Amino acid sequence: MKLLGIGSRIKHTEFGLGVVTNVTSKHYWVTFIENGLETIDLNSDFEVIESVEDEVDTISFYEVENTLRNMLKQWSDISEIVPIADRWKGGKLILEPKDTNLASKEIPIDTFFHKIVMVRDRVRVMEQKINSSKLLDDQEKVDLQQYITRVYGSLTTFNVLFKIKEHQFSGAKSK
């Protein structure tokens, strides 16, 4: 199948006369005289009135960049670099049991903070997967989203560790 270039004129069985204004890897964007802008599949049923060649950008840079970004988010554990607040750098978290016969536990705050950030990132991925799920109906998505909001609310205790406010957790907003 030969792709039509931008500016090609067609006659579509349903939409009538139109001009190809953009081409993607799966669709033509066609401006029809009577129906306005429509996207149609590349293999749709239409008659070519005038074909323009060498004007095809089969996939835009934006589509490539967006697809790559989505793939990286979905398939990697790579997360953005989230800095810890300066006052906590190099500090330690000390857990002391009530029973003085038991040993206390010391954890570097940087290690603890890294684990909190990993939890946040994984909750975000879970949220994206819920929202894009085809298996859940809208009510199930809303219910699960409310649980996630509560999880974020529970984690707001740790916001004191974040250097940048935009990286912090936020639960349900009051209106």
N, C-alpha and C positions, 0 to 999 in steps of 0.2 A: 504494500500500500504506500503510495506516494503522498506525503503531507502537503497540504495547501499552505501557501504563505499568507502573511498578513496583507490584506487588501484584496484577496480573492473574493469573487462574487459567487453566491450560491442561491439555489432555490430549494428550500426545505419543504418536505411533504406537509408538515404541520404548521410551521411558522412563516412560510412564504419566502420573499426575497430578502437577502441580507448580505453583509460584508464581514469577512473574518477580521476581527480586530486584535486577537491574541491567540496564541497556540501554546498549549502546555503538553506535557507528556501523555495526557489522556483525553484532553478536550480541546475543542475550538470554542473561542468566545466570539459569538457572532452578534452583530447589531442588525436586527431585522427592522424593515421599514414599518411594519404595523405592530410588532410585538416587542420592540426594544431589545435590550441586551439579554441574550440567553447563552448558556453553556450547553454544548451538545457533544456527545461522544464522537471520537474521531471516525468511528465506523457507522455513524448515523446514516439514515436514508435521505440523501439529498442529491440534487443535480448540480454539477459544476458549470456555471455560466462562463466565468473567466478565471483562469488559474494564474496566480502570481507565484513565481518561484524565487528561491534564495532569500526569502524574508522571514524564515522560520527560526524562532528561538524555542526549540522544543522543550526546554525546561529553564526556568529563570534561576538566577543566582540565589534569589531569596528562597525558592523552593528547595534548592540543594542545601543551603545553610540551615534552613528550618528542619529539614529531614535529618540532617546530620546531628543537629542539636538534640532532637527528640530521641534518636537512636542512642546517643551517648547517655542521656538521662535515664533511659529505660534499661540499658544493658551494662552500665558500669557503676561502681561504687564511688566514682570520683565525685567529690562535692566541692563547692566553692570554699575558698580559704576564709575561715571565720576567726577573727582575732579575739583573744581573751582580753578582758579589761586589764590595763596595766598593773593595777594594784594587786591582782591575783597571780601574775606571772611568777613562776618559781615557788609558789606557795604549796602548802599541803593541806589535805583534808584529814582530820583525825576523828575516828569513830571510837568512842569509849563506851564499853558495855557497863550496865549498872553494877554487875557483879565484878568487884575489883580483883577477883581471882582469875578472871579471863583477860587475855591480851587485847590491847587496843589495836586498831588497824589504821595505818597511815597510807594515804593515796596521794600522789602528786596531783595538784589541782589541774594541771595541764592535761593529764591523762583522763581525769574525771570529766573535764570540759569537753575533750575530744569525743568521749562516749555520749555525752548529752547532745552534741552536734550530730553525731551519727544517728541517734534516735530521732531527732528532728527531721533529718533528711529522709529517713526511711518512712516516717509518718507522712511526709509530703508525697513520696512516691506512692504509698498506699492510697492516699487521697486522690491522686491523679488516676490511678488504676480503677478506683471505685467510680469516679466521675465519667470515665470513658468506657466503662463496662457495658456490654450489650446484653449481659445476662441478668442484670438487675433492673427492676422497674424504677420509675422516678421516686416513688415513696420509699423504697428500700435505700436508694441513694441518699435521700434526705435523712433518713434514720441513721445511716452509717456516718454521714457528714456531721450530724449532731454529736455522735460519740467522739469523732476526731476533734471537734471543737472543744469538747470537755477534756480530752487528752492534752491539747495545747494549753488549756486553762490550768490544768494540774502542773504543767511544766513551767508556768510563769515564775515559780519560786526561783528558778535558776537564771532568770534574766539578769540578775546582778553580776553574773560572770561575763556577760557579753560586752564587748567594747563599743560596738555600733548598735544603736537602738533598732535599726531595720532588721537585724538578725534575730531579735528577741522573739519569744513566743507571745502569742496573743490568743486569748480565749474568746468567748462570746462578747461582743461589744454591747454596751448598754445604750439604749436609744433615748 
